[in-house]
């Protein structure tokens, strides 16, 4: 197996100076020492017979056939916390196990275990470090329904060696002992809400192991006046150093004793199990004493979760993959700043555009990661609130296109696509679509191109849509390549070419197609049920228009004259599966362009639809207000419960004092 020697950092490095420069020196020394260590076959020296027996008797929350809370007997004789031999993620999968992965026979039954190599191979699904960070943030976003008001993303220092560590912390509902075991196991998911981003129960493991070799979780949960707090450790370093052939996750649990307001060992664990798990935590986590571990709960409050990823991965150049030093208010990907091929006069605007900056700036990426964020919730990156950015507001001459996909003759849903020219077109040559699913931006590359960059057709055309009728892959970096998604891709390509052909004259290109004049009815319907459309319509509410109604309209386009003012340009209807809203950007007028031969039945139905939509919107707004009120009252109730317990404790003390005084007086 791989032999790893102890690494003791020079005291001068830890004392000399402060800030990013000192941390960089420490991390460089760590990497150099781990790199020059030789690989030796000395399993007898590296694992004593006592350790081997202990490892074989270990139980894991990931073992098949056992309860997730059965974690008794975990122990280790290691006293160090070294990182893996190789600190580069894409080379860290060379796991050496002298015994290999074995099938254990216990009482005639076969038990299969998850090998530690799976932690690394499973994490390779994340090609991009920011995609892994987004997975961890998704858990905090899903906690909004449980009262979460913030999520913190920051860099902290590893107190054991001074290296950089990544902190993700939220004030959501937290996890009870059962929930944290499911979180650190594979395939368990407690998220039953249809609006929840998480689904597969795999995101925490893949994302944390993609960012660093080790992760420790602190979580506190309160339910029915019962408070618990738990600590769990998923350590690739520990498993690699000890040569385990299964994944072992040390955990400890505490219960709040309401009588003395103190945290005590949970009744779920025996004292022997608690001590064995605590020993492993103190040996392999950044915290060397139980007091240091418990201190991490000081800023969590009544409920919440704190995730610390440490022993962060390095890139091929020997630098931390996550760059904390270039911008103290941001986290960047080391070496991923890209130069854009463009005319010299246009190079700066292209390099500063968000379509380029999100590749290396976490602040830029997080600003577009979620389509909607409640005003009561904030993302705090290195002490600064990330301002959400609606990409639809960055478009000029926007149109809103209703698309109704079909599968096997059945409608699976509908989306409204906002499409237009990026504001800096034609200087910015980016084009493509940002596709959201359940409020979350999917695709490893935002601005997903659907047409080629080989020619200028489609230059600067950008679209935004939320497509909940298609399913993302488990890492949320792509969509499942179903027929529905393929049909959507084809339609988005058509939208791009259609929009370009009829509007390219607005940005200085020669118009390739000219349309006939159109007439507009006095009381036209329009399209609602889209966050992009609603913001543009100044909160006006309109009925949706289905495909049959849209195609029954006489479809015509308006000829663009290059001498027209930009604010006077009207948007035109589409053929096929959608209808287009016509809007005057100078006055904010919204209408659906069609011929006046519309049948009376259609008008009546659309008017009814309009009324029902308005009522539905009112009900939804009322529902959101009530949900927020419930969350507020729940938190107030929890605070009152804590105050009640405190007063009861004081009352008990007063009674005790009275009894003592009575005894003394007697």
ZABAMAR-427618 format. One record per residue (C-alpha): z, y, x negated. Coordinates in pm, whole numbers, plus 50000, padded with zeros to 5 digits. Layout:
# residues N
ZYX...
//
This chain:
# residues 666
500005000050000499785036249896502655046849673503945081749723506365098349487508885124549579507705160149543510325185949453509125221849471510255245349196513065268449314511295298249161508345293249392510595294449696512595324349576509925345449408508395370149648507965366850019505315365850287501865350650282501405350949903504505329949841503605305550120500145301449975501625293149634503925267049784501105251249979498795250449677501475233249468501995207949746498305199949770497885196649392500845173249358499745151349646496215149849510497175138349159499455110349275498055076549183497715047749424499775017649318500384983549466504174983149453505224972649801508374956149665509594989049518508395010649801509824989150077512994970350017513774939150212516284958850417513674984650516511194957250600513644940050830514464973350991510794981651045510154948051204513024953351445511924988451541510854995451893508435022551994507705042252306504095031952251504614994452245502864976252524505184956652744508234978652701509655006652907508805041252777512515048252740513265016652542513575030952191516635013852056516975002551701514775028051529515965034651176514715040850825516005042650469513705070850357515405103350257512295124550197509735142050412506475140050213503125147450370500375121150359498695114850025495525132150140496035165650314492385168850423491975157450782488585140650753489825120050456493305112250586492275080850774492525057950471495705041450593496995013450368499204986750521500254957550302500934935150595498114947150817498164948351189499604916151323499994900151662503684893551720504874863051908508234867452076509574839552297506074825552327504624858752449501974878952272502644916252215499884939852104500824972551936498985005251874498365008251500499075042051332495445044051223494675051251588496495084651564493935096951314490835080851463491815093351808492185128851677488675129051529487365135951879488265172351804485595185051567486945220551594490525231251519490515258251790489575231852046492755213151951494875244651993493295250152334494445215252439498055224752365497665257452556496305238552857499715222152899501315256752919498685269153166499375238953388503055249153383502285281953565502855263053890506365255053761507175291353687505825296053335505285332653245504115330352883502905308352603503485317752239501135308351955502485317651614502975307951254506445298351137507805285950808508795249850750512445253150641512265221150437509465231150199508465266850288504985256950406503215270750711503675254851052502085261851391504315270351689503285265952055506055275152302506185281152678508865287552940507585262353194509605235253363510025214753047510195176653037512975152553119513535122052893511075100953092508395127953086508525134252712508125096852649505065096452871503775127352690504005109852354502565077352487498895070552551497295071452893500225085753091499645117353295502075133453538499575159953648498705152054009497665187254112493955191054181494025223953993495635209753678493505210753363495015179653205494035145853340493805117453088497255119052923495705120052576495395156852488498765162052318498265133452070494675141851978495265179151944498525178351748497275151751504494035171351457495975202151346498605186151123500025153051006503285157351197504565173051518508065177051660508735185852025511795203052172512005204152551514635213752807514475205553176516685213253476516515195653810519075193354090521685210653870521225183653605520065197353269518605176152989517095183852652515115160352431513615159752082510675137751988508815132851658505265120051611504885117051236501805103651061503585110250731506485087650828504235059550945502025062150637504895063350389506765034350546503655013450607504415005550970501854985351163502735001751494503405036951617507115045551621508325077651785511965087051718513625105352010517075117652104518295130052442521185152252547522785158552886524645190452978528285184353065528895209853338532655206653306532815220152952529285234952932528475214152624525555191852534526465155252490524585123752396522625111752696523805081252884520255067952846520905059652481523645039652315525495055852026523815031651784520345039951917521075077251912522275076551551519295055951434516795079451600518655110351478518585096851123514805094251134514485129151280516605144251005514665125650734511145133250849511315165651049511515201050903515225202150994517795184150782520895186751004521605181151372522825217051398519415229651279517695207551536519845220251821519385256351709515705253351805516775253852170518385288352141515235307052243514005281752500516365292852777517075272253088513795253353066510705252152849508985233952565508515241352197505925223051986505955226351606503005211851414503685209751040502065195450726498925213150845495585200250724493565215150439489805219950421487475207350150488125238249939491835230549913492935258550150494775255550479492245249950756494075275850967494075309750797497255329450873496805355750602493505374050659494695390150982498475391251049497795394651424495355365851447494785329951336491435322951180489535292551061489275294250685485725299650565484105299250911482995335650914479285334050984476495357050879473935363151149470225363151074469055396151217467405428751134469555449050892470125476251152471305450351406473345427751177476705444951231476545444251611475575407451601478385398151364480975416951571479825402751904482235378152064479555351152059479955351151681483645360551643485025331851855483885307351584486575319651343488975341851544491525325151772492165358351946488505361152042488365324952159491545327052369490335358952537487495339452705489135305052726490345309253085488355324153369491435337453552494975343253429497695354953671499165389053603502575372353577501425351153279500505361252925499245344852607501065358852302499305353251970501425362351669503445387251871500485403952041499335397652399495785384152415493805405252659491685383452890487985391052878485665385553172482285378253019480585387653345481695423653290479765423752961476435418853140473945445053252471585440553546473605410653676472515387253951474555361654143472775329054217474105302754455473435267254335474085236554549473745204154355472815171854532473515135554449472245106154655471475130454937475065142954955476225177554854478855175354582479835212054571478395246154500478725272454231477785308854198476235316853863476445352353729473415358953510472235390153331471445405952999474215409452745475055446352709473705449252354470395431952430467875431152273469815439051955472025408552018469855377752038472475354152182471665335752502473195307052695475785298152957479575297152957480555268353184484125266853313485825237153478489005243453677489375277553517488945263553161485965270452933484305237452844481865230952559482605230152190480195259652164480485287152428477195303952517475625269452551471895274052491469545258852747466325273252604465025274352250465605302652004462095296851869460595325252075461875356652243461665343252599465225342452729466575365152456469855381552560470125362752892473715350652945475295332853240478825324353356479765298053613482645275653719481395240353786484185218853928481775192654063481085178453715483645162053487484455171653126485005146452848488595138252756488655163952474487265191552703484595199952447481675187152649480695174252992480035138453089476265133853077475905124253440472835130253655474655159553818475125176553481471555169653376470285185153699472505215353637471095219253286467555218853422468425244953685470125267653430467005266253215464915276053517467315304553595466985317553240463195317853242462985332253593465415360153514463655368153187460155368053333461055393153604463525415053414462535415453046460915449353096464375464053142465175458152774461825468452633459725436852653456425433452835456895420753190455245386653226455385384653607455185410753877456555406654228455525419854567457605445854752460405433354973462195446555280465925446355329467635440955669470095466355806473085442655805472395416555534474695387855450475775381055096477565355354888481295352754825483785327354696483225336354332485565355454106482595371853933480885381754256484135393754412484935416854122481445431854141481575435354520484785455854512486655429554711484065428254992484005394455167480785377655282479715343455411477995317755192474345309855248473225273855229469965260655090468195257155425468935293055518467965306255178464625288355170463835299655526463735335755403460445350055289460885350654910459385380654737460125399854422460165436354351457865450054085459725466253797458415499053665459525505453309460055541953391462695534153657466325542653604468485512253526470805519653821467975518954071466815483553994467315457854271467925420954208465575396654377465905363554559465255329854400463185301254522464635266454523468285257854557469815292554565469775327954695470185359754497472325389954570470535423154542472745450054388472365486254290474525491553984474795528754048476195525554402477605490154406475525481054714475285443954785472655427254998470625395555026466915402655014464805385055278462155391255539463125405155882461785374156062465135356356038465955337856358468765350356581470575317056550470825321356176472235356356216474885344556462475895315556240476165337755936478245363056124480615335156231480675322555876481495357655760484485359955992485775325655893485405333855525487365365855571490145346955747490135320455475490465346855206493415362255387495095328355415494515321055047495975354554946498975348355168499355313555020499355327454665501945353454760504175326854913503805304054611504825332254379507765339854606508825303254596508675303254216510725335254202513345321854443513525288854256514245306453930516835328654096518445297454245518595281153902520255312053759522745312154045523475275353985524285282753623526495311853726528175289553985528945263253723530355289853494532595303753764533775268953858534645262353495536595294953482538365286153807539345252353663540785269453356542725293853576544165265053775545185247553454546895279253331548745283153662549995247253644551165252353287552995284353386554675266553675555825238953444557165264153196558995283553469560585251653598
//
